[in-house]
Amino acid sequence: MYDFDFLDFLAVKLVIFSKSSAMRLYCYVSYSGMIWKMIPITIMITLIAQYHGMLNFM
């Protein structure tokens, strides 16, 4: 399973690549074919990405 360091790193990458980080993450997870297994992690990464996004705006 992934640890929080990987989740945090991925969230930062998502925020850097696109402000619509949730949509980009959804596409990434869908293409990897693991959406059914990754839904809780997807929500967690999305929250982390939004947190980093708010930090960037401040």
C-alpha positions as CSV (number, residue, x, y, z in Angstrom):
1,M,0.0,0.0,0.0
2,Y,1.1,3.6,-0.4
3,D,2.4,5.6,2.5
4,F,1.6,9.2,3.2
5,D,4.9,10.5,1.8
6,F,3.9,9.1,-1.6
7,L,0.4,10.6,-1.2
8,D,1.8,14.0,-0.3
9,F,4.3,13.9,-3.2
10,L,1.5,12.9,-5.7
11,A,-0.7,15.7,-4.4
12,V,2.0,18.3,-4.8
13,K,2.6,17.0,-8.4
14,L,-1.1,17.3,-9.1
15,V,-1.4,20.9,-7.8
16,I,1.7,21.8,-9.9
17,F,0.4,20.3,-13.0
18,S,-3.2,21.5,-12.9
19,K,-5.5,23.5,-10.6
20,S,-8.2,21.0,-11.3
21,S,-6.2,18.4,-9.4
22,A,-9.2,16.3,-8.6
23,M,-10.1,15.7,-12.2
24,R,-6.5,15.0,-13.2
25,L,-6.3,12.5,-10.3
26,Y,-9.5,10.8,-11.4
27,C,-8.1,10.4,-14.9
28,Y,-4.8,9.0,-13.6
29,V,-6.6,6.5,-11.3
30,S,-9.0,5.5,-14.0
31,Y,-6.3,4.8,-16.6
32,S,-4.4,2.7,-14.1
33,G,-7.5,0.5,-13.9
34,M,-7.6,0.5,-10.1
35,I,-10.5,2.9,-9.4
36,W,-12.4,0.3,-7.4
37,K,-9.5,-0.2,-5.1
38,M,-8.3,3.4,-5.0
39,I,-11.5,5.3,-4.1
40,P,-10.5,6.0,-0.4
41,I,-7.0,6.9,-1.4
42,T,-8.4,9.1,-4.2
43,I,-10.5,11.1,-1.7
44,M,-7.5,11.4,0.6
45,I,-5.2,12.6,-2.1
46,T,-7.9,15.1,-3.3
47,L,-8.2,16.6,0.1
48,I,-4.4,16.8,0.4
49,A,-4.2,18.4,-3.0
50,Q,-6.8,21.0,-2.1
51,Y,-5.0,21.7,1.1
52,H,-1.7,22.4,-0.8
53,G,-3.7,24.4,-3.3
54,M,-5.1,26.7,-0.6
55,L,-1.5,27.1,0.8
56,N,-0.4,28.2,-2.7
57,F,-3.1,30.8,-2.9
58,M,-2.2,32.4,0.5
